[in-house]
Amino acid sequence: MDEVKGKLASGAYTIVDNESLKAKSDVWRKCGVIRDQENNIISGFAACKTCHKVLAFDSRKLGTSSLRKHVETCRATAGVASATIERYFAKGYKPPRGEDKEAITQLAVQFVCRDIRSFETVCGDGFLELAQGLIDTGARAGLVDARQLLPDPTTVSRRITKYAEDKRQDIIPELREQLTESNGAVTLDLWTDDFRKIGYLCVTIHYIKSNWELQERVLCTAEWDSNLRKTADNLRPAIVQALRKFGLDEFFPKLVYVTDRGANIVAAFRTATRLSCAAHILNTVLYTTLGKPAEDDLFGEEVSGLIESAKSLVTYFKQSHLQNRLQKTLKASVETRWNSLHTMLDSISSQYEAIRALLEERNEEHRLNCISKETLHDIVNFLARFKEATKALEASKTPTIHLTAVWLERLRRHLQPSSTDSLTLSSLKEKCLKILTEKFELHLLHKLAMFLHPKLKSLKLLADHGDIMGVHSEARRLVKELEEQREDLPGHSMSAGPAAKRVRLVSRVDCLSDVEDSSDDTVLPEDEVSAYIEFKPPKGDPFDVLLWWKEHAKTFPNLAMIARNVLSIPASSAASERVFSTAGFVIQERRTQLKPGTVDDILFLHSNLKGK
């Protein structure tokens, strides 16, 4: 951040309007994104237009609350201050006095310390709504004893169950409506908690609403019956039961399922459409590549030895408390946690000299004997591209299925030998490329998703002409199927509609310039698929594929419906992984007596109350 601040102050960077999010949040009237001299957006940051303060911001991970908080407190000009005051008066609120804010800050300190709560608790959306409710009640009723107003913990626990059931009933009509008029996708995974060793099955549904908003809802994190083996014959009924709870079991055959490649899960969906989680495959590719090498693989022995020595080094630094003397803690690698190997090796590589100095103090330099600085740096860079791919493929707020083929091609290019590669790195790339080719196979839905992305529709990534024709043929088959369904409706009159006016679209998504289309023809033949193929592709980045389809749905009505179905499918089952990460915060050492049903209710509400 310091580097960004410096370049902004020197004029090397500038603050510009964030047009892609302007319509969604009024905070962008006061803030902007940062561009360099080549007009590239500096990702991860935004800045206040008034005081030029640099703020952390990532549109895929963070909301605008931190930006809004700065705007409301920025005193650089009277305009900003008056805007804050106007906001309060518009809602009937008075701006708090300085001494009142100081008193509340003191109480917040006492709260997090006495109840052992994280600092972030005081800015969580749920806590803020509770605090506002207390303030509003006090404004209406006058002085109120908080003990008389706040509920008993047992009451809260019981109310969670009722609230969760009410919320389930609330969303059932929306789920049924969406799956009746379009398809959806389901991601799922199994997990066991660390304390009571109770198994859970998480089921998450994904769909694109009629307003072209991508929706992700956790349906359940249900307890797995410990008396049942996790076989295909037991898994399938459990998933159907999870859907039945929302009246969706009739849609089981039309849904697309994204899972890992466990033999039991693959067998459970042998009669349904199932895609392998792209992130799981990449994780498997890496651990196979970097795992136990063959006896004649000398370079593999070097890499394997380096990794084992790195793991031992991290353990030693933790046990000896030496990492307290490092600027950043060394991170351990966990095989089931995506990209954790890169995180571990990078934490060592970035502090290699500091680690060496600490070991020399103890005459223990031998702990670095198998960890060559140059080889370590090569492996970190080798793994970084896979981490970048995984992060892109596990995004939740934008479509990702079309990126599967894009990142597969980028990884293939990444694994091509270079004249500057060491023999070890060259051997590693060759081995990894072979495993990637063996384990990563594109499904027709991946190719169709690429075709339904206007910038990728020429399918340049498919070298086989037969593959391209196959995708076009499938698109035409689906269009014909939709047309026949519409013709069966009484009083139906099919009309393609006029060609939509081209608009420059601005919303963040991965740049695809190296594989996108560049045709300038706008000829619209009678056939909808041919018309789409010949349609002039949009220019410029960033690009919002859902917004494009929303604006061109009348031009390509059948393809728009197909796009709505296909682009709702996630590239990975990361949604379930995220639920299990949250579950780790719910089921802790001091909360091991939580009933599995209560855990399910909490995780369901946590997911389905977001952005309500």
Secondary structure, 3 states (H helix, E strand, C coil): CHHHHHHHHHCCCEEECCCCCCCCCHHHHCEEEEECCCCCEEEEEEEECCCCCEEECCCCCCCCHHHHHHHHHCCCCHHHHHHHHHHHHHCCCCCCCHHHHHHHHHHHHHHHHHCCCCHHHHHCHHHHHHHHHHHHHHHHHCCCCHHHHCCCHHHHHHHHHHHHHHHHHHHHHHHHHHHHHCCCEEEEEEEECCCCCCEEEEEEEEEECCCCCEEEEEEEEEECCCCCCCCHHHHHHHHHHHHHCCCCHHHHHHCEEEECCCHHHHHHCCCCEEEECHHHHHHHHHHHHCCCCCCCCHHHHHHHHHHHHHHHHHHHHHHCCHHHHCCCCCCCCCCCCCCHHHHHHHHHHCCHHHHHHHHHHCCCHHHHCCCCHHHHHHHHHHHHHHHHHHHHHCCCCCCCCCHHHHHHHHHHHHCCCCCCCCHHHHHHHHHHHHHHHHHCCCCHHHHHHHHCCCCCCCCCCCCCHHHHHHHHHHHHHHHHHHHHHHHCCCCCCCCCCCCCCCCCCCCCCCCCCCCCCCCCCCCCCCCHHHHHHHCCCCCCCCCCHHHHHHHCCCCCHHHHHHHHHHCCCCCCCHHHHHHHHHHHHHCCHHHCCCCHHHHHHHHHHHHHCCCC
